[in-house]
Amino acid sequence: MRRAQCTRLVRHLRDEARALKEVVAEQTLELRLLKKNMIGDGGDPA
């Protein structure tokens, strides 16, 4: 594989990793909000 191809691949993988981290962060926040609302509504915190 040529250097230019490796550079593009690394850039693509970094972009993909960044996007996946954003999805995980969003899902984590959503779960925290849902759990907080359940506890506030008297639901089961587990």
DOFIKE-161702 format. One record per atom (N, C-alpha, C): residue in one letter; atom name; x, y, z. Coordinates in steps of 0.05 Angstrom, whole numbers. Layout:
// residues N
@logu: a&vomar: CA&east: X&north: Y&up: Z
...
This chain:
// residues 46
@logu: m&vomar: N&east: 17&north: -24&up: 0
@logu: m&vomar: CA&east: 0&north: 0&up: 0
@logu: m&vomar: C&east: 18&north: 25&up: 0
@logu: r&vomar: N&east: 11&north: 44&up: -17
@logu: r&vomar: CA&east: 27&north: 68&up: -18
@logu: r&vomar: C&east: 21&north: 86&up: 6
@logu: r&vomar: N&east: 40&north: 104&up: 10
@logu: r&vomar: CA&east: 38&north: 123&up: 33
@logu: r&vomar: C&east: 12&north: 140&up: 32
@logu: a&vomar: N&east: 5&north: 149&up: 8
@logu: a&vomar: CA&east: -19&north: 165&up: 5
@logu: a&vomar: C&east: -44&north: 149&up: 12
@logu: q&vomar: N&east: -44&north: 124&up: 4
@logu: q&vomar: CA&east: -67&north: 107&up: 10
@logu: q&vomar: C&east: -69&north: 102&up: 40
@logu: c&vomar: N&east: -46&north: 98&up: 53
@logu: c&vomar: CA&east: -45&north: 94&up: 82
@logu: c&vomar: C&east: -55&north: 119&up: 97
@logu: t&vomar: N&east: -47&north: 142&up: 87
@logu: t&vomar: CA&east: -55&north: 167&up: 99
@logu: t&vomar: C&east: -85&north: 171&up: 97
@logu: r&vomar: N&east: -96&north: 165&up: 73
@logu: r&vomar: CA&east: -125&north: 167&up: 70
@logu: r&vomar: C&east: -140&north: 148&up: 88
@logu: l&vomar: N&east: -130&north: 123&up: 90
@logu: l&vomar: CA&east: -142&north: 103&up: 106
@logu: l&vomar: C&east: -142&north: 111&up: 136
@logu: v&vomar: N&east: -119&north: 121&up: 145
@logu: v&vomar: CA&east: -117&north: 129&up: 173
@logu: v&vomar: C&east: -136&north: 152&up: 178
@logu: r&vomar: N&east: -138&north: 172&up: 160
@logu: r&vomar: CA&east: -156&north: 194&up: 163
@logu: r&vomar: C&east: -185&north: 185&up: 164
@logu: h&vomar: N&east: -192&north: 166&up: 146
@logu: h&vomar: CA&east: -219&north: 155&up: 146
@logu: h&vomar: C&east: -225&north: 141&up: 172
@logu: l&vomar: N&east: -206&north: 125&up: 182
@logu: l&vomar: CA&east: -211&north: 110&up: 207
@logu: l&vomar: C&east: -214&north: 129&up: 231
@logu: r&vomar: N&east: -198&north: 150&up: 231
@logu: r&vomar: CA&east: -200&north: 170&up: 252
@logu: r&vomar: C&east: -227&north: 184&up: 251
@logu: d&vomar: N&east: -236&north: 191&up: 228
@logu: d&vomar: CA&east: -263&north: 204&up: 225
@logu: d&vomar: C&east: -285&north: 185&up: 234
@logu: e&vomar: N&east: -282&north: 160&up: 227
@logu: e&vomar: CA&east: -302&north: 140&up: 235
@logu: e&vomar: C&east: -302&north: 136&up: 265
@logu: a&vomar: N&east: -279&north: 135&up: 277
@logu: a&vomar: CA&east: -277&north: 132&up: 306
@logu: a&vomar: C&east: -289&north: 156&up: 320
@logu: r&vomar: N&east: -284&north: 180&up: 310
@logu: r&vomar: CA&east: -296&north: 204&up: 321
@logu: r&vomar: C&east: -326&north: 203&up: 320
@logu: a&vomar: N&east: -337&north: 195&up: 297
@logu: a&vomar: CA&east: -366&north: 193&up: 294
@logu: a&vomar: C&east: -378&north: 172&up: 313
@logu: l&vomar: N&east: -364&north: 150&up: 317
@logu: l&vomar: CA&east: -374&north: 130&up: 335
@logu: l&vomar: C&east: -373&north: 139&up: 364
@logu: k&vomar: N&east: -352&north: 154&up: 371
@logu: k&vomar: CA&east: -351&north: 165&up: 398
@logu: k&vomar: C&east: -374&north: 184&up: 403
@logu: e&vomar: N&east: -381&north: 200&up: 383
@logu: e&vomar: CA&east: -403&north: 219&up: 386
@logu: e&vomar: C&east: -429&north: 203&up: 391
@logu: v&vomar: N&east: -433&north: 182&up: 376
@logu: v&vomar: CA&east: -457&north: 165&up: 380
@logu: v&vomar: C&east: -458&north: 154&up: 408
@logu: v&vomar: N&east: -436&north: 144&up: 417
@logu: v&vomar: CA&east: -435&north: 132&up: 444
@logu: v&vomar: C&east: -441&north: 154&up: 465
@logu: a&vomar: N&east: -430&north: 178&up: 461
@logu: a&vomar: CA&east: -435&north: 200&up: 480
@logu: a&vomar: C&east: -464&north: 207&up: 481
@logu: e&vomar: N&east: -476&north: 209&up: 457
@logu: e&vomar: CA&east: -505&north: 216&up: 456
@logu: e&vomar: C&east: -522&north: 195&up: 469
@logu: q&vomar: N&east: -516&north: 170&up: 464
@logu: q&vomar: CA&east: -531&north: 148&up: 476
@logu: q&vomar: C&east: -527&north: 148&up: 507
@logu: t&vomar: N&east: -503&north: 153&up: 516
@logu: t&vomar: CA&east: -498&north: 154&up: 545
@logu: t&vomar: C&east: -514&north: 176&up: 558
@logu: l&vomar: N&east: -515&north: 200&up: 545
@logu: l&vomar: CA&east: -531&north: 222&up: 556
@logu: l&vomar: C&east: -560&north: 215&up: 556
@logu: e&vomar: N&east: -570&north: 203&up: 535
@logu: e&vomar: CA&east: -598&north: 195&up: 534
@logu: e&vomar: C&east: -605&north: 175&up: 555
@logu: l&vomar: N&east: -588&north: 155&up: 560
@logu: l&vomar: CA&east: -593&north: 136&up: 581
@logu: l&vomar: C&east: -593&north: 149&up: 608
@logu: r&vomar: N&east: -575&north: 167&up: 613
@logu: r&vomar: CA&east: -574&north: 181&up: 639
@logu: r&vomar: C&east: -599&north: 197&up: 643
@logu: l&vomar: N&east: -609&north: 210&up: 622
@logu: l&vomar: CA&east: -633&north: 226&up: 625
@logu: l&vomar: C&east: -657&north: 208&up: 630
@logu: l&vomar: N&east: -658&north: 185&up: 616
@logu: l&vomar: CA&east: -680&north: 166&up: 620
@logu: l&vomar: C&east: -680&north: 155&up: 649
@logu: k&vomar: N&east: -656&north: 148&up: 658
@logu: k&vomar: CA&east: -654&north: 138&up: 686
@logu: k&vomar: C&east: -662&north: 159&up: 706
@logu: k&vomar: N&east: -653&north: 183&up: 701
@logu: k&vomar: CA&east: -660&north: 205&up: 720
@logu: k&vomar: C&east: -690&north: 210&up: 720
@logu: n&vomar: N&east: -703&north: 209&up: 697
@logu: n&vomar: CA&east: -732&north: 212&up: 696
@logu: n&vomar: C&east: -746&north: 189&up: 710
@logu: m&vomar: N&east: -736&north: 165&up: 707
@logu: m&vomar: CA&east: -748&north: 142&up: 720
@logu: m&vomar: C&east: -746&north: 145&up: 751
@logu: i&vomar: N&east: -723&north: 153&up: 760
@logu: i&vomar: CA&east: -720&north: 157&up: 789
@logu: i&vomar: C&east: -738&north: 179&up: 799
@logu: g&vomar: N&east: -739&north: 201&up: 784
@logu: g&vomar: CA&east: -756&north: 224&up: 791
@logu: g&vomar: C&east: -785&north: 217&up: 790
@logu: d&vomar: N&east: -793&north: 198&up: 773
@logu: d&vomar: CA&east: -821&north: 190&up: 771
@logu: d&vomar: C&east: -828&north: 168&up: 791
@logu: g&vomar: N&east: -808&north: 160&up: 808
@logu: g&vomar: CA&east: -813&north: 139&up: 827
@logu: g&vomar: C&east: -810&north: 111&up: 816
@logu: g&vomar: N&east: -798&north: 110&up: 792
@logu: g&vomar: CA&east: -794&north: 84&up: 780
@logu: g&vomar: C&east: -770&north: 69&up: 792
@logu: d&vomar: N&east: -765&north: 46&up: 783
@logu: d&vomar: CA&east: -744&north: 29&up: 793
@logu: d&vomar: C&east: -717&north: 40&up: 781
@logu: p&vomar: N&east: -698&north: 48&up: 799
@logu: p&vomar: CA&east: -673&north: 59&up: 788
@logu: p&vomar: C&east: -654&north: 39&up: 776
@logu: a&vomar: N&east: -659&north: 13&up: 779
@logu: a&vomar: CA&east: -641&north: -7&up: 768
@logu: a&vomar: C&east: -648&north: -13&up: 740
